[in-house]
Amino acid sequence: MAGGDAYELTLKQLDRGQQANNIFCYYQALEFVTTTPTKAQVLAENWADQILPAILGVQPAEVLTTGVSVKNLFDESDAYELGLSESGTFTGDRDLLPTFNAYGFQLNGDNPAVKNGAKRFAGVWEDYVTDGVITGSSLTTPLDALSTALEAYVTVGTIIMDNVFEPVIIKRVRSGTSPNYTYRMPENTGELVRSKIVVALWNAVITSQLSRKIGIGV
């Protein structure tokens, strides 16, 4: 039986003190029973166990993960804050590019009605980049592993792990009139239009996130 709820998960990170967050969306594809107070807690803890290590695997120790925040878009009582203190695990003694540089990923979904997504992860090694292009072969394996993780379900279970939380891109609800449209996340199942992430591709060209520039971002 499908659960039908949609969740927004925020990964909270600091790159040398600069905030470098990422937001992910998951759809509860199967119902499940839990002894925890909220299903958001299950998603947060299982995501931290199953997906986060692949993100840390492309990041240096200078990038610190401080927490994971999850909320049910349709039920504000179903929310959870998971505090963490985990550093990147890609080891080296090389210099880093500025905090606004990032590894870029394109998220391709299965629903043409929803635009494809993107993610940018902080902590780029200068010596693995030449003229803005990733050239260090030792980065290829962890970047490939992260691609696989971004496509993966967050599973739930003890002996048998079920594909419960499906990685998705969620279409925002538009209101107002041109050119002053406003956008928000859906607030019920009737408003939900989603696209399952089927392919996550990393870009060999280093990208940037202006909100992470010192003096602009938090």
C-alpha positions in Angstrom: 0.0 0.0 0.0 1.4 3.4 -1.0 1.9 6.0 1.7 1.5 9.0 -0.6 3.2 11.6 1.5 6.0 13.9 0.2 9.0 15.0 2.2 11.5 17.8 2.0 14.9 17.0 3.4 17.6 19.7 4.0 21.2 18.7 4.3 23.0 21.4 6.4 26.7 21.8 5.8 29.4 24.4 6.4 32.4 24.8 4.0 35.1 26.6 6.0 32.3 28.4 8.0 30.2 29.2 4.9 26.7 27.7 4.8 26.3 25.2 1.9 22.9 23.5 2.2 21.2 21.2 -0.3 17.5 20.3 -0.4 16.2 16.9 -1.5 12.7 15.6 -2.0 11.3 12.1 -1.3 8.0 10.4 -1.9 6.7 7.7 0.4 6.0 4.9 -2.1 5.2 2.3 0.5 3.5 2.3 3.9 5.5 1.1 6.9 5.2 0.7 10.6 7.6 2.5 12.9 8.1 2.9 16.7 9.6 6.3 16.3 7.5 9.4 16.9 7.5 10.5 13.3 8.1 9.0 9.9 10.3 12.0 9.2 12.7 10.7 11.8 12.9 7.4 10.0 13.7 9.2 6.7 16.3 11.4 8.4 18.1 8.6 10.1 18.1 6.2 7.2 19.1 8.9 4.8 22.1 9.8 7.0 23.1 6.1 7.1 22.5 5.3 3.4 23.0 8.4 1.3 25.1 10.9 3.3 28.3 8.7 3.2 28.4 9.1 -0.6 28.2 12.9 -0.3 30.9 12.9 2.3 33.0 10.7 0.0 33.6 13.6 -2.4 34.1 16.3 0.2 37.2 17.2 2.2 37.4 17.4 6.0 36.9 21.2 5.8 33.2 20.6 4.9 31.3 19.8 8.0 27.8 18.3 8.0 25.8 19.8 11.0 22.5 18.2 10.5 19.6 16.9 8.5 16.1 18.4 8.6 13.0 16.6 7.3 9.4 17.7 7.1 6.3 16.2 5.6 4.9 18.7 3.1 1.3 17.6 3.9 1.5 17.3 7.7 3.5 19.8 9.7 3.5 17.6 12.8 5.5 15.0 10.9 9.0 16.6 11.1 12.4 15.9 12.5 15.8 17.6 13.1 18.8 15.2 13.2 21.9 16.9 14.6 25.2 15.7 13.2 28.9 16.6 13.2 30.5 14.7 10.3 33.3 15.8 8.1 34.0 15.0 4.5 36.0 11.8 4.0 37.9 12.5 0.8 41.4 12.8 2.1 44.3 14.8 0.8 46.7 17.6 1.5 45.8 19.8 -1.4 44.4 23.3 -1.7 40.7 24.0 -2.0 38.9 26.3 -4.4 36.7 29.1 -3.0 33.5 28.1 -1.1 31.2 29.1 -4.0 32.7 26.4 -6.3 30.9 23.1 -6.3 30.5 19.7 -7.9 27.4 19.9 -10.1 24.9 17.1 -10.7 22.0 17.0 -13.0 18.9 15.0 -11.9 16.8 13.6 -14.7 13.3 12.5 -13.9 10.7 10.3 -15.6 7.9 12.9 -15.9 8.2 15.5 -18.7 5.8 17.7 -16.9 8.4 18.4 -14.2 11.7 20.2 -15.0 14.9 18.2 -14.3 16.7 19.1 -11.1 20.3 19.9 -10.0 22.5 19.7 -7.0 25.7 21.4 -6.1 28.1 20.0 -3.5 30.7 22.1 -1.7 34.4 21.3 -1.2 36.3 21.3 -4.5 40.0 20.4 -4.6 42.0 22.9 -6.7 44.6 20.3 -7.7 41.9 18.0 -9.2 40.7 20.8 -11.5 42.3 22.2 -14.7 40.8 25.2 -16.4 37.5 24.5 -14.6 37.3 20.8 -15.6 37.8 17.8 -13.2 41.0 16.0 -14.2 41.8 14.0 -11.1 41.0 10.4 -11.8 40.8 9.5 -8.1 37.7 11.7 -7.9 35.8 9.7 -10.6 35.0 6.7 -8.4 33.4 8.7 -5.5 31.6 11.0 -7.9 30.1 7.9 -9.6 29.1 6.5 -6.2 27.4 9.8 -5.4 25.5 9.6 -8.7 24.2 6.2 -7.7 23.2 7.4 -4.2 21.2 10.3 -5.6 19.2 7.9 -7.8 18.6 5.4 -4.9 15.5 4.8 -2.7 16.0 5.3 1.0 15.1 1.8 2.3 13.3 0.9 5.5 13.3 -2.4 7.3 15.2 -4.8 9.6 15.8 -8.1 7.8 14.2 -7.2 4.5 14.8 -3.6 3.4 11.9 -2.2 1.4 12.1 0.7 -1.1 10.0 3.1 0.9 11.2 6.7 0.1 11.6 7.4 -3.6 13.9 10.2 -4.7 11.8 12.7 -6.7 11.7 16.2 -8.1 8.5 18.0 -7.1 6.8 20.6 -9.2 6.1 23.8 -7.4 2.6 25.3 -7.4 2.3 28.5 -9.3 -0.1 31.3 -8.5 -0.6 34.9 -9.4 -0.3 36.5 -12.8 2.6 37.2 -15.2 5.1 38.7 -14.6 4.5 38.4 -10.8 4.1 34.7 -10.3 4.8 33.2 -6.9 5.8 29.6 -6.4 5.4 27.2 -3.4 5.6 23.6 -2.6 2.4 21.5 -2.8 0.4 21.3 0.5 -1.7 18.1 -0.3 -1.7 15.1 -2.5 -4.1 16.8 -4.9 -1.5 19.4 -5.7 1.4 17.0 -5.9 3.1 16.5 -9.3 6.3 14.6 -9.0 9.1 13.1 -11.2 11.1 10.1 -10.1 14.8 10.6 -10.4 16.1 8.0 -12.8 19.5 9.3 -13.6 21.9 11.6 -11.7 24.8 12.8 -13.8 27.9 14.6 -12.5 29.3 17.4 -14.6 33.0 17.4 -15.3 32.9 21.2 -15.4 33.0 22.8 -12.0 30.0 24.9 -11.2 29.3 27.6 -8.6 26.6 28.7 -6.1 26.6 32.5 -5.7 24.8 32.3 -2.4 27.9 30.6 -0.9 30.2 33.5 -1.7 31.6 35.1 1.5 29.6 38.2 2.2 26.5 37.0 0.3 25.5 33.8 1.9 25.2 33.1 5.6 
